[in-house]
Amino acid sequence: MSTAHQAPTYPALVQDLADRGLLTARWRQVFDAVARSAFVPAEVWRQLPDRCEPVVGTDAWLALVNSDEPVVTQLDDGAEGGPGVATSSNSMPSMVARMLGLLEVRDGQRVVEIGTGTGYVAALLCERLGDDLVHSVELDPGVARQAADALAQAGYRPHLRVGDGEQPWPGLGPVDRLIATCALRYIPYALLRQVRPGGIVVSPLAREFWSGALVRLRVQEDGTAVGPFCGGATYMPMRSHRVPDLHDVRGKGRARAGGLDPALLLDLGFALYAGARLPGVRLIHQNTDNGVQVWATREDGAAATAATGEEVWQYGPGFLWEEIEQTWWEYETEGRPDADQFGLTVTDRSQHVWLRDPHEVIRPGRP
């Protein structure tokens, strides 16, 4: 009896997405028709928690491409000799399926994609809508050139542009849908003005308080946009939206007894709540043998670090950890709402997170 390992196949991947309820019948046909392998270059990397690992050999390449994992396709913005940070990728197929489902495209609708990347999402949209209704913009000329070649070889010719995706497409006029396949720190209002009233915007947001979340906005008649968060999403940030993970820290460390387990903070609902209550506070984390360790900083130089089962260290002005703990107790009083109970409103003047109802805006807890 053979015990040979069965290599994953793309049809099996699509079947898995369908079995998980991520594809409608129409999107199932689209995914079946557009092979992911046609949009993944030969040199790729697998994203590990602390580094990107080169993928060596055809079998390993195919196994990664036909799995529900992201495939890193560029390091260090294409520069040689860099630290090896992922800067472009072919997204996780289940995430692509989720985002396209949230986009709710209909026949005849025009779509703009921010971040062409490898061209895979543009190809899926072309297969669904037709080439002439799909517009995709990419900032990196090298990445854009590879995507254009892959799309042409696969028989797709959407409208492609090399440029800043934060700016509206010149001369395009109103579109029905906008999808970003890179993470945004905020939704540029100029982009909303390109989407007609009733249109939908789907984008990953990279919130400062560690979280990455999908948001689905519907543009209103007055030009504002309102909609819910739709689960977690970790995407590479748009280049103009990149910021350091943490602020500079001031002052000597002050120890205090541990209190709240920092592992509790790693809940997307809490992260959305805390990000609104504590604007400007950045938080990152890593796993430890006993749980997690977190680091939090604020632009005024305040900082705190805490690890499961250990004492807390605070730095700089104020008592940042106490502020985070207080925010946690507020969140608990609210019933620990899940992320899907939060939403976002974007206007020409502000962007604010709300809980359960767009009128229930979560106000900052400090000036």
Contacts in CASP RR format, 6 or more apart in sequence:
PFRMAT RR
TARGET T0000
AUTHOR 0000-0000-0000
METHOD contacts of the structure
MODEL  1
MSTAHQAPTYPALVQDLADRGLLTARWRQVFDAVARSAFVPAEVWRQLPD
RCEPVVGTDAWLALVNSDEPVVTQLDDGAEGGPGVATSSNSMPSMVARML
GLLEVRDGQRVVEIGTGTGYVAALLCERLGDDLVHSVELDPGVARQAADA
LAQAGYRPHLRVGDGEQPWPGLGPVDRLIATCALRYIPYALLRQVRPGGI
VVSPLAREFWSGALVRLRVQEDGTAVGPFCGGATYMPMRSHRVPDLHDVR
GKGRARAGGLDPALLLDLGFALYAGARLPGVRLIHQNTDNGVQVWATRED
GAAATAATGEEVWQYGPGFLWEEIEQTWWEYETEGRPDADQFGLTVTDRS
QHVWLRDPHEVIRPGRP
7 59 0 8 1.000
7 62 0 8 1.000
7 63 0 8 1.000
7 66 0 8 1.000
8 62 0 8 1.000
8 63 0 8 1.000
8 66 0 8 1.000
8 67 0 8 1.000
9 66 0 8 1.000
10 35 0 8 1.000
10 36 0 8 1.000
10 37 0 8 1.000
10 65 0 8 1.000
10 66 0 8 1.000
11 32 0 8 1.000
12 66 0 8 1.000
13 36 0 8 1.000
13 66 0 8 1.000
13 67 0 8 1.000
13 68 0 8 1.000
13 93 0 8 1.000
14 23 0 8 1.000
14 28 0 8 1.000
14 31 0 8 1.000
14 32 0 8 1.000
16 68 0 8 1.000
17 23 0 8 1.000
17 31 0 8 1.000
17 68 0 8 1.000
17 93 0 8 1.000
17 94 0 8 1.000
17 97 0 8 1.000
18 28 0 8 1.000
20 94 0 8 1.000
22 94 0 8 1.000
22 97 0 8 1.000
22 98 0 8 1.000
22 101 0 8 1.000
23 31 0 8 1.000
23 97 0 8 1.000
24 101 0 8 1.000
26 128 0 8 1.000
27 97 0 8 1.000
27 100 0 8 1.000
27 101 0 8 1.000
27 128 0 8 1.000
30 124 0 8 1.000
30 127 0 8 1.000
30 128 0 8 1.000
31 93 0 8 1.000
31 97 0 8 1.000
31 124 0 8 1.000
33 127 0 8 1.000
34 120 0 8 1.000
34 123 0 8 1.000
34 124 0 8 1.000
34 127 0 8 1.000
34 154 0 8 1.000
35 154 0 8 1.000
36 65 0 8 1.000
36 66 0 8 1.000
36 90 0 8 1.000
36 93 0 8 1.000
36 120 0 8 1.000
37 62 0 8 1.000
37 65 0 8 1.000
37 66 0 8 1.000
38 123 0 8 1.000
38 150 0 8 1.000
38 153 0 8 1.000
38 154 0 8 1.000
39 90 0 8 1.000
39 118 0 8 1.000
39 119 0 8 1.000
39 120 0 8 1.000
39 123 0 8 1.000
39 147 0 8 1.000
39 150 0 8 1.000
39 151 0 8 1.000
39 154 0 8 1.000
40 61 0 8 1.000
40 65 0 8 1.000
40 71 0 8 1.000
40 73 0 8 1.000
40 90 0 8 1.000
40 118 0 8 1.000
40 120 0 8 1.000
41 73 0 8 1.000
41 118 0 8 1.000
41 146 0 8 1.000
42 61 0 8 1.000
43 54 0 8 1.000
43 73 0 8 1.000
44 54 0 8 1.000
44 55 0 8 1.000
44 61 0 8 1.000
44 64 0 8 1.000
44 71 0 8 1.000
44 72 0 8 1.000
44 73 0 8 1.000
45 52 0 8 1.000
45 53 0 8 1.000
45 54 0 8 1.000
45 55 0 8 1.000
45 71 0 8 1.000
45 72 0 8 1.000
45 73 0 8 1.000
45 75 0 8 1.000
45 86 0 8 1.000
46 52 0 8 1.000
46 53 0 8 1.000
46 55 0 8 1.000
46 64 0 8 1.000
46 69 0 8 1.000
46 71 0 8 1.000
46 72 0 8 1.000
47 69 0 8 1.000
47 70 0 8 1.000
47 72 0 8 1.000
47 86 0 8 1.000
47 89 0 8 1.000
49 286 0 8 1.000
49 287 0 8 1.000
51 84 0 8 1.000
52 72 0 8 1.000
52 75 0 8 1.000
52 84 0 8 1.000
52 85 0 8 1.000
52 86 0 8 1.000
55 61 0 8 1.000
55 64 0 8 1.000
55 71 0 8 1.000
64 71 0 8 1.000
65 71 0 8 1.000
65 90 0 8 1.000
68 92 0 8 1.000
68 93 0 8 1.000
68 94 0 8 1.000
69 92 0 8 1.000
70 89 0 8 1.000
70 90 0 8 1.000
70 91 0 8 1.000
70 92 0 8 1.000
70 95 0 8 1.000
71 89 0 8 1.000
71 90 0 8 1.000
72 86 0 8 1.000
72 88 0 8 1.000
72 89 0 8 1.000
73 88 0 8 1.000
73 89 0 8 1.000
73 90 0 8 1.000
73 117 0 8 1.000
73 118 0 8 1.000
73 143 0 8 1.000
74 86 0 8 1.000
74 87 0 8 1.000
74 88 0 8 1.000
74 89 0 8 1.000
74 140 0 8 1.000
74 143 0 8 1.000
75 82 0 8 1.000
75 84 0 8 1.000
75 85 0 8 1.000
75 86 0 8 1.000
75 87 0 8 1.000
76 82 0 8 1.000
76 83 0 8 1.000
76 84 0 8 1.000
76 85 0 8 1.000
76 87 0 8 1.000
77 87 0 8 1.000
77 140 0 8 1.000
77 239 0 8 1.000
78 87 0 8 1.000
78 140 0 8 1.000
86 236 0 8 1.000
87 236 0 8 1.000
88 117 0 8 1.000
88 118 0 8 1.000
88 140 0 8 1.000
88 143 0 8 1.000
88 236 0 8 1.000
89 117 0 8 1.000
89 118 0 8 1.000
89 236 0 8 1.000
90 117 0 8 1.000
90 118 0 8 1.000
90 120 0 8 1.000
91 120 0 8 1.000
91 121 0 8 1.000
91 181 0 8 1.000
91 235 0 8 1.000
95 233 0 8 1.000
96 120 0 8 1.000
96 121 0 8 1.000
96 124 0 8 1.000
98 214 0 8 1.000
98 230 0 8 1.000
99 179 0 8 1.000
99 181 0 8 1.000
99 202 0 8 1.000
99 214 0 8 1.000
99 233 0 8 1.000
100 121 0 8 1.000
100 124 0 8 1.000
100 125 0 8 1.000
100 128 0 8 1.000
100 179 0 8 1.000
102 200 0 8 1.000
102 202 0 8 1.000
102 214 0 8 1.000
102 216 0 8 1.000
102 230 0 8 1.000
103 111 0 8 1.000
103 177 0 8 1.000
103 179 0 8 1.000
103 200 0 8 1.000
103 202 0 8 1.000
104 177 0 8 1.000
104 200 0 8 1.000
105 111 0 8 1.000
105 125 0 8 1.000
105 128 0 8 1.000
105 129 0 8 1.000
105 176 0 8 1.000
105 177 0 8 1.000
106 176 0 8 1.000
107 129 0 8 1.000
108 129 0 8 1.000
108 133 0 8 1.000
108 176 0 8 1.000
109 129 0 8 1.000
109 133 0 8 1.000
109 175 0 8 1.000
109 176 0 8 1.000
109 177 0 8 1.000
110 133 0 8 1.000
110 134 0 8 1.000
110 135 0 8 1.000
110 175 0 8 1.000
110 176 0 8 1.000
110 177 0 8 1.000
111 125 0 8 1.000
111 129 0 8 1.000
111 133 0 8 1.000
111 134 0 8 1.000
111 135 0 8 1.000
111 175 0 8 1.000
111 176 0 8 1.000
111 177 0 8 1.000
111 178 0 8 1.000
111 179 0 8 1.000
112 135 0 8 1.000
112 136 0 8 1.000
112 137 0 8 1.000
112 169 0 8 1.000
112 172 0 8 1.000
112 175 0 8 1.000
112 177 0 8 1.000
112 178 0 8 1.000
112 179 0 8 1.000
112 194 0 8 1.000
113 121 0 8 1.000
113 122 0 8 1.000
113 125 0 8 1.000
113 134 0 8 1.000
113 135 0 8 1.000
113 136 0 8 1.000
113 137 0 8 1.000
113 178 0 8 1.000
113 179 0 8 1.000
113 180 0 8 1.000
113 181 0 8 1.000
114 137 0 8 1.000
114 165 0 8 1.000
114 166 0 8 1.000
114 178 0 8 1.000
114 179 0 8 1.000
114 180 0 8 1.000
114 181 0 8 1.000
114 182 0 8 1.000
114 191 0 8 1.000
114 203 0 8 1.000
114 238 0 8 1.000
115 136 0 8 1.000
115 137 0 8 1.000
115 138 0 8 1.000
115 139 0 8 1.000
115 165 0 8 1.000
115 180 0 8 1.000
115 181 0 8 1.000
115 182 0 8 1.000
115 238 0 8 1.000
116 122 0 8 1.000
116 136 0 8 1.000
116 137 0 8 1.000
116 138 0 8 1.000
116 143 0 8 1.000
116 144 0 8 1.000
116 147 0 8 1.000
116 160 0 8 1.000
116 181 0 8 1.000
117 138 0 8 1.000
117 140 0 8 1.000
117 143 0 8 1.000
117 144 0 8 1.000
117 147 0 8 1.000
117 181 0 8 1.000
118 143 0 8 1.000
118 146 0 8 1.000
118 147 0 8 1.000
118 150 0 8 1.000
119 136 0 8 1.000
119 147 0 8 1.000
119 150 0 8 1.000
119 151 0 8 1.000
121 136 0 8 1.000
121 179 0 8 1.000
121 181 0 8 1.000
122 134 0 8 1.000
122 136 0 8 1.000
122 147 0 8 1.000
122 151 0 8 1.000
122 156 0 8 1.000
122 158 0 8 1.000
122 160 0 8 1.000
123 150 0 8 1.000
123 151 0 8 1.000
123 154 0 8 1.000
123 156 0 8 1.000
125 133 0 8 1.000
125 134 0 8 1.000
125 158 0 8 1.000
126 134 0 8 1.000
126 151 0 8 1.000
126 156 0 8 1.000
126 157 0 8 1.000
126 158 0 8 1.000
127 156 0 8 1.000
131 156 0 8 1.000
131 157 0 8 1.000
131 158 0 8 1.000
131 159 0 8 1.000
132 159 0 8 1.000
134 158 0 8 1.000
134 159 0 8 1.000
135 158 0 8 1.000
135 159 0 8 1.000
135 160 0 8 1.000
135 161 0 8 1.000
135 169 0 8 1.000
135 172 0 8 1.000
135 175 0 8 1.000
136 147 0 8 1.000
136 158 0 8 1.000
136 159 0 8 1.000
136 160 0 8 1.000
136 161 0 8 1.000
137 160 0 8 1.000
137 161 0 8 1.000
137 162 0 8 1.000
137 163 0 8 1.000
137 164 0 8 1.000
137 165 0 8 1.000
137 169 0 8 1.000
138 144 0 8 1.000
138 147 0 8 1.000
138 160 0 8 1.000
138 161 0 8 1.000
138 162 0 8 1.000
138 163 0 8 1.000
139 162 0 8 1.000
139 163 0 8 1.000
139 164 0 8 1.000
139 165 0 8 1.000
139 238 0 8 1.000
139 239 0 8 1.000
141 162 0 8 1.000
144 160 0 8 1.000
144 162 0 8 1.000
147 160 0 8 1.000
148 160 0 8 1.000
151 157 0 8 1.000
151 158 0 8 1.000
151 160 0 8 1.000
161 169 0 8 1.000
164 240 0 8 1.000
165 191 0 8 1.000
165 238 0 8 1.000
166 188 0 8 1.000
166 190 0 8 1.000
166 191 0 8 1.000
166 238 0 8 1.000
166 240 0 8 1.000
166 241 0 8 1.000
167 188 0 8 1.000
167 190 0 8 1.000
168 190 0 8 1.000
168 191 0 8 1.000
168 193 0 8 1.000
168 194 0 8 1.000
169 194 0 8 1.000
172 194 0 8 1.000
173 194 0 8 1.000
174 194 0 8 1.000
174 195 0 8 1.000
174 196 0 8 1.000
175 194 0 8 1.000
175 195 0 8 1.000
175 196 0 8 1.000
176 195 0 8 1.000
176 196 0 8 1.000
176 199 0 8 1.000
176 200 0 8 1.000
177 195 0 8 1.000
177 199 0 8 1.000
177 200 0 8 1.000
177 201 0 8 1.000
177 202 0 8 1.000
178 191 0 8 1.000
178 194 0 8 1.000
178 195 0 8 1.000
178 200 0 8 1.000
178 201 0 8 1.000
178 202 0 8 1.000
178 203 0 8 1.000
179 201 0 8 1.000
179 202 0 8 1.000
179 203 0 8 1.000
180 201 0 8 1.000
180 202 0 8 1.000
180 203 0 8 1.000
180 204 0 8 1.000
180 238 0 8 1.000
181 204 0 8 1.000
181 235 0 8 1.000
182 204 0 8 1.000
182 235 0 8 1.000
182 236 0 8 1.000
182 237 0 8 1.000
182 238 0 8 1.000
183 203 0 8 1.000
183 204 0 8 1.000
183 205 0 8 1.000
183 206 0 8 1.000
183 212 0 8 1.000
183 233 0 8 1.000
183 234 0 8 1.000
183 235 0 8 1.000
183 236 0 8 1.000
183 237 0 8 1.000
183 238 0 8 1.000
183 241 0 8 1.000
184 203 0 8 1.000
184 204 0 8 1.000
184 205 0 8 1.000
184 206 0 8 1.000
184 237 0 8 1.000
184 238 0 8 1.000
184 241 0 8 1.000
185 205 0 8 1.000
185 206 0 8 1.000
185 208 0 8 1.000
185 237 0 8 1.000
185 238 0 8 1.000
185 241 0 8 1.000
185 243 0 8 1.000
186 205 0 8 1.000
186 241 0 8 1.000
186 346 0 8 1.000
186 351 0 8 1.000
187 201 0 8 1.000
187 203 0 8 1.000
187 205 0 8 1.000
187 215 0 8 1.000
187 217 0 8 1.000
187 225 0 8 1.000
187 344 0 8 1.000
187 346 0 8 1.000
187 351 0 8 1.000
189 346 0 8 1.000
189 347 0 8 1.000
189 348 0 8 1.000
191 201 0 8 1.000
192 201 0 8 1.000
192 217 0 8 1.000
192 219 0 8 1.000
192 223 0 8 1.000
192 224 0 8 1.000
192 225 0 8 1.000
192 346 0 8 1.000
193 223 0 8 1.000
195 201 0 8 1.000
195 219 0 8 1.000
195 225 0 8 1.000
196 219 0 8 1.000
197 219 0 8 1.000
197 220 0 8 1.000
197 221 0 8 1.000
197 223 0 8 1.000
198 218 0 8 1.000
198 219 0 8 1.000
198 220 0 8 1.000
199 218 0 8 1.000
199 219 0 8 1.000
200 216 0 8 1.000
200 217 0 8 1.000
200 218 0 8 1.000
200 219 0 8 1.000
201 215 0 8 1.000
201 216 0 8 1.000
201 217 0 8 1.000
201 218 0 8 1.000
201 219 0 8 1.000
201 225 0 8 1.000
202 214 0 8 1.000
202 215 0 8 1.000
202 216 0 8 1.000
202 217 0 8 1.000
203 214 0 8 1.000
203 215 0 8 1.000
203 217 0 8 1.000
204 212 0 8 1.000
204 213 0 8 1.000
204 214 0 8 1.000
204 215 0 8 1.000
204 233 0 8 1.000
204 234 0 8 1.000
204 235 0 8 1.000
205 212 0 8 1.000
205 213 0 8 1.000
205 214 0 8 1.000
205 215 0 8 1.000
205 229 0 8 1.000
205 233 0 8 1.000
205 344 0 8 1.000
206 212 0 8 1.000
206 235 0 8 1.000
206 237 0 8 1.000
206 241 0 8 1.000
207 213 0 8 1.000
207 271 0 8 1.000
207 272 0 8 1.000
207 275 0 8 1.000
208 243 0 8 1.000
208 275 0 8 1.000
208 279 0 8 1.000
208 280 0 8 1.000
208 281 0 8 1.000
208 282 0 8 1.000
208 283 0 8 1.000
209 271 0 8 1.000
209 272 0 8 1.000
209 274 0 8 1.000
209 275 0 8 1.000
209 278 0 8 1.000
209 281 0 8 1.000
209 282 0 8 1.000
209 283 0 8 1.000
210 265 0 8 1.000
210 266 0 8 1.000
210 271 0 8 1.000
210 282 0 8 1.000
210 283 0 8 1.000
210 284 0 8 1.000
210 285 0 8 1.000
210 294 0 8 1.000
211 232 0 8 1.000
211 268 0 8 1.000
211 269 0 8 1.000
211 271 0 8 1.000
211 272 0 8 1.000
211 275 0 8 1.000
212 232 0 8 1.000
212 233 0 8 1.000
212 234 0 8 1.000
212 235 0 8 1.000
212 268 0 8 1.000
212 271 0 8 1.000
213 229 0 8 1.000
213 230 0 8 1.000
213 231 0 8 1.000
213 232 0 8 1.000
213 233 0 8 1.000
213 268 0 8 1.000
213 271 0 8 1.000
213 272 0 8 1.000
213 339 0 8 1.000
214 229 0 8 1.000
214 230 0 8 1.000
214 231 0 8 1.000
214 232 0 8 1.000
214 233 0 8 1.000
215 227 0 8 1.000
215 228 0 8 1.000
215 229 0 8 1.000
215 230 0 8 1.000
215 343 0 8 1.000
215 344 0 8 1.000
216 227 0 8 1.000
216 228 0 8 1.000
216 230 0 8 1.000
217 225 0 8 1.000
217 226 0 8 1.000
217 227 0 8 1.000
217 344 0 8 1.000
217 346 0 8 1.000
218 225 0 8 1.000
218 226 0 8 1.000
218 227 0 8 1.000
219 225 0 8 1.000
220 226 0 8 1.000
223 347 0 8 1.000
223 348 0 8 1.000
224 345 0 8 1.000
224 346 0 8 1.000
224 347 0 8 1.000
224 348 0 8 1.000
225 345 0 8 1.000
225 346 0 8 1.000
226 343 0 8 1.000
226 344 0 8 1.000
226 345 0 8 1.000
226 346 0 8 1.000
226 358 0 8 1.000
227 343 0 8 1.000
227 344 0 8 1.000
227 345 0 8 1.000
227 358 0 8 1.000
228 340 0 8 1.000
228 342 0 8 1.000
228 343 0 8 1.000
228 344 0 8 1.000
229 268 0 8 1.000
229 272 0 8 1.000
229 339 0 8 1.000
229 340 0 8 1.000
229 342 0 8 1.000
229 343 0 8 1.000
229 344 0 8 1.000
230 340 0 8 1.000
231 268 0 8 1.000
231 339 0 8 1.000
231 340 0 8 1.000
232 268 0 8 1.000
232 339 0 8 1.000
237 243 0 8 1.000
243 282 0 8 1.000
245 282 0 8 1.000
245 284 0 8 1.000
246 282 0 8 1.000
246 284 0 8 1.000
246 295 0 8 1.000
246 297 0 8 1.000
246 303 0 8 1.000
247 282 0 8 1.000
247 297 0 8 1.000
247 298 0 8 1.000
247 299 0 8 1.000
247 301 0 8 1.000
247 303 0 8 1.000
248 297 0 8 1.000
248 301 0 8 1.000
249 297 0 8 1.000
249 301 0 8 1.000
249 303 0 8 1.000
249 315 0 8 1.000
249 316 0 8 1.000
250 300 0 8 1.000
250 301 0 8 1.000
250 302 0 8 1.000
250 303 0 8 1.000
250 315 0 8 1.000
250 316 0 8 1.000
250 317 0 8 1.000
251 301 0 8 1.000
251 315 0 8 1.000
251 316 0 8 1.000
252 315 0 8 1.000
253 313 0 8 1.000
253 314 0 8 1.000
253 315 0 8 1.000
253 316 0 8 1.000
254 313 0 8 1.000
254 314 0 8 1.000
254 315 0 8 1.000
255 311 0 8 1.000
255 312 0 8 1.000
255 313 0 8 1.000
256 311 0 8 1.000
256 312 0 8 1.000
256 314 0 8 1.000
256 321 0 8 1.000
257 311 0 8 1.000
257 312 0 8 1.000
258 306 0 8 1.000
258 309 0 8 1.000
258 310 0 8 1.000
258 311 0 8 1.000
258 312 0 8 1.000
259 306 0 8 1.000
259 312 0 8 1.000
259 325 0 8 1.000
260 306 0 8 1.000
260 324 0 8 1.000
260 325 0 8 1.000
260 328 0 8 1.000
261 308 0 8 1.000
261 309 0 8 1.000
262 285 0 8 1.000
262 292 0 8 1.000
262 293 0 8 1.000
262 294 0 8 1.000
262 306 0 8 1.000
262 307 0 8 1.000
262 308 0 8 1.000
263 291 0 8 1.000
263 292 0 8 1.000
263 308 0 8 1.000
264 270 0 8 1.000
264 328 0 8 1.000
265 271 0 8 1.000
265 274 0 8 1.000
265 283 0 8 1.000
265 285 0 8 1.000
265 294 0 8 1.000
265 324 0 8 1.000
265 328 0 8 1.000
266 285 0 8 1.000
266 292 0 8 1.000
266 294 0 8 1.000
267 336 0 8 1.000
268 338 0 8 1.000
268 339 0 8 1.000
269 331 0 8 1.000
269 336 0 8 1.000
269 337 0 8 1.000
269 338 0 8 1.000
269 339 0 8 1.000
269 341 0 8 1.000
269 342 0 8 1.000
270 328 0 8 1.000
270 331 0 8 1.000
270 336 0 8 1.000
271 283 0 8 1.000
272 339 0 8 1.000
272 342 0 8 1.000
272 343 0 8 1.000
272 353 0 8 1.000
273 327 0 8 1.000
273 330 0 8 1.000
273 331 0 8 1.000
273 334 0 8 1.000
273 337 0 8 1.000
273 342 0 8 1.000
273 353 0 8 1.000
273 355 0 8 1.000
273 362 0 8 1.000
274 281 0 8 1.000
274 283 0 8 1.000
274 324 0 8 1.000
274 327 0 8 1.000
274 328 0 8 1.000
274 331 0 8 1.000
275 281 0 8 1.000
275 353 0 8 1.000
276 352 0 8 1.000
276 353 0 8 1.000
276 362 0 8 1.000
276 363 0 8 1.000
276 364 0 8 1.000
277 327 0 8 1.000
277 330 0 8 1.000
277 362 0 8 1.000
277 363 0 8 1.000
277 364 0 8 1.000
277 365 0 8 1.000
278 298 0 8 1.000
278 323 0 8 1.000
278 324 0 8 1.000
278 327 0 8 1.000
278 364 0 8 1.000
278 365 0 8 1.000
278 366 0 8 1.000
279 364 0 8 1.000
280 298 0 8 1.000
280 299 0 8 1.000
281 296 0 8 1.000
281 297 0 8 1.000
281 298 0 8 1.000
281 320 0 8 1.000
281 323 0 8 1.000
281 324 0 8 1.000
282 296 0 8 1.000
282 297 0 8 1.000
282 298 0 8 1.000
283 294 0 8 1.000
283 295 0 8 1.000
283 296 0 8 1.000
283 324 0 8 1.000
284 294 0 8 1.000
284 295 0 8 1.000
285 292 0 8 1.000
285 293 0 8 1.000
285 294 0 8 1.000
285 295 0 8 1.000
286 292 0 8 1.000
286 293 0 8 1.000
288 307 0 8 1.000
288 308 0 8 1.000
290 307 0 8 1.000
290 308 0 8 1.000
290 309 0 8 1.000
291 307 0 8 1.000
291 308 0 8 1.000
292 307 0 8 1.000
292 308 0 8 1.000
293 305 0 8 1.000
293 306 0 8 1.000
293 307 0 8 1.000
293 308 0 8 1.000
294 305 0 8 1.000
294 306 0 8 1.000
294 307 0 8 1.000
295 303 0 8 1.000
295 304 0 8 1.000
295 305 0 8 1.000
296 303 0 8 1.000
296 304 0 8 1.000
296 305 0 8 1.000
296 320 0 8 1.000
296 321 0 8 1.000
296 324 0 8 1.000
297 303 0 8 1.000
297 320 0 8 1.000
298 320 0 8 1.000
300 316 0 8 1.000
300 317 0 8 1.000
301 315 0 8 1.000
301 316 0 8 1.000
301 317 0 8 1.000
302 314 0 8 1.000
302 315 0 8 1.000
302 316 0 8 1.000
302 317 0 8 1.000
302 318 0 8 1.000
302 320 0 8 1.000
303 314 0 8 1.000
303 315 0 8 1.000
303 316 0 8 1.000
303 320 0 8 1.000
304 312 0 8 1.000
304 313 0 8 1.000
304 314 0 8 1.000
304 315 0 8 1.000
304 320 0 8 1.000
304 321 0 8 1.000
304 324 0 8 1.000
305 312 0 8 1.000
305 313 0 8 1.000
306 312 0 8 1.000
306 313 0 8 1.000
306 321 0 8 1.000
312 321 0 8 1.000
314 320 0 8 1.000
314 321 0 8 1.000
323 366 0 8 1.000
331 337 0 8 1.000
334 355 0 8 1.000
337 355 0 8 1.000
337 356 0 8 1.000
341 355 0 8 1.000
341 356 0 8 1.000
342 353 0 8 1.000
342 354 0 8 1.000
342 355 0 8 1.000
343 353 0 8 1.000
343 354 0 8 1.000
343 355 0 8 1.000
343 358 0 8 1.000
344 351 0 8 1.000
344 352 0 8 1.000
344 353 0 8 1.000
344 354 0 8 1.000
345 351 0 8 1.000
345 352 0 8 1.000
345 354 0 8 1.000
345 358 0 8 1.000
345 361 0 8 1.000
352 361 0 8 1.000
352 362 0 8 1.000
353 361 0 8 1.000
353 362 0 8 1.000
354 360 0 8 1.000
354 361 0 8 1.000
354 362 0 8 1.000
355 362 0 8 1.000
END
